[in-house]
């Protein structure tokens, strides 16, 4: 992911169905619906942490403008 044309961090997702052992472990704590995914977002530049950029990657309208 980029901010103003410069590398900022990483966004990745994976389907829980691709990791059945993890689904079993997680399902002991909470329901895991069919089709569930895991989303990770990492901010690489410490100066950008805490600015709302991570939540903004989720497309929910939160975060820095």
C-alpha positions in Angstrom: 0.0 0.0 0.0 1.2 3.5 -0.7 0.6 7.0 0.7 1.3 10.0 -1.5 3.1 7.6 -3.9 5.5 6.3 -1.2 5.5 2.8 0.2 3.5 2.8 3.5 2.8 -0.8 4.4 1.1 -4.1 3.5 -2.4 -5.4 3.4 -3.1 -9.1 3.0 -6.0 -11.4 3.4 -6.5 -15.2 3.6 -9.4 -17.5 3.7 -9.8 -19.4 6.9 -11.0 -22.4 4.9 -7.4 -22.7 3.5 -6.1 -23.3 7.1 -8.4 -25.9 8.7 -6.2 -26.4 11.8 -6.5 -22.7 12.5 -10.2 -22.8 12.1 -10.4 -25.6 14.6 -8.4 -23.6 17.1 -10.3 -20.4 16.6 -13.7 -22.1 16.6 -13.0 -23.2 20.2 -13.2 -19.5 21.1 -15.7 -18.0 18.7 -17.9 -19.1 15.8 -16.2 -19.0 12.4 -18.7 -18.5 9.6 -18.3 -20.2 6.3 -16.4 -17.9 3.9 -14.6 -16.0 6.8 -11.4 -14.3 6.0 -8.5 -12.9 8.0 -7.2 -9.5 7.1 -3.8 -8.1 8.2 -2.6 -4.6 7.7 0.9 -3.5 8.6 2.2 0.1 8.7 6.0 0.0 7.9 6.8 3.6 8.7 6.6 4.2 12.5 6.0 7.9 11.9 2.6 6.9 10.2 1.4 4.7 13.1 -1.5 6.1 15.1 -2.8 8.3 12.3 -5.8 6.1 11.4 -4.3 4.8 8.2 -4.8 1.1 9.2 -8.5 1.4 9.7 -8.8 3.4 6.5 -7.4 0.4 4.6 -10.6 -1.4 5.6 -12.7 1.0 3.6 -15.0 1.8 6.5 -14.5 5.6 6.2 -12.5 5.7 9.4 -9.0 7.1 9.6 -7.0 10.0 8.3 -8.3 12.0 5.4 
